């Protein structure tokens, strides 16, 4: 099995842009809690073709000013190169240095792909327009992207993003460690040597997790599903079990050489912080191996 050992470990937390002033206030509290752990960066999601785009921009610029580097997610599906250019310029003017570059998914009913069809086109576009200004993150799928023609094609398509200029990748969440290390092994044999950081989804709820995982192609292993199902409405037991399972998974990922962790916080501090503290990440020196 491969370890991504030559890389400095890095830790990040992902938010979504809140819809309401109350949501923004809550995010501020969550941000303040997480900022105490001094992560390497925050990131904020972006809705392809949707009305959340303005909220992403405002949230990113606001959080970035508060001292911890904040990266916008940026998707190209349904977008024009003109709006992408404006956004890149705006982020650069606000001293944003990292972007998570994605194809995105169009809301149902919205048909047009836009000028850039896949994430590799967006990475190429960002490099052409902004040179080396941005550190570009792309998405990786250890359990393969649900729309991929097949697993081999998906790996080839991942390589296109790296060849276009991506600096590092964040994975879709997974609960099967072997899928991550197999993915890392496979892409390294293809000559890819960027850090591939596991995306971590804390488990706090049964039905939402199953619904979301079905949509994005992440597999919840049967033993986890069955155990969560057995807890029914007992939220405390779900959270306790989820925390144990995900902490142990992160521990093994880091022990075996994963170059950091990226937490999908869903704008909640506690689940990610509990895992962080269980792993004693604040005590750990993030050194280059
Ligand atoms: P791509 O890399 O373009 O891949 C999409 C599909 O097309 C794959 O099946 C791939 O195999 C295939 N493909 C890729 N390139 C080619 C090519 N050149 N020719 C033919 N086929 C190709 N979604 C949001 O809407 N907003 C977000 O903020 C957001 N953040 C995310 C963050 C992370 C870390 C991850 C893992 C996902 C995120 N997503 C987000 C979800 C993501 O947008 C979807 O999974 C989307 O379906 C694919 O985006 P991508 O960038 O991986 O696409």
Boltz pocket constraint, residues with backbone or C-beta under 6 A from the ligand:
constraints:
  - pocket:
      binder: B
      contacts: [[A, 44], [A, 45], [A, 46], [A, 47], [A, 48], [A, 73], [A, 74], [A, 75], [A, 100], [A, 101], [A, 102], [A, 103], [A, 104], [A, 105], [A, 117], [A, 118], [A, 119], [A, 120], [A, 138], [A, 139], [A, 140], [A, 145], [A, 146], [A, 147], [A, 148], [A, 149], [A, 150], [A, 153], [A, 154], [A, 157], [A, 158], [A, 160], [A, 161], [A, 170], [A, 171], [A, 172], [A, 173], [A, 199]]
      max_distance: 6.0
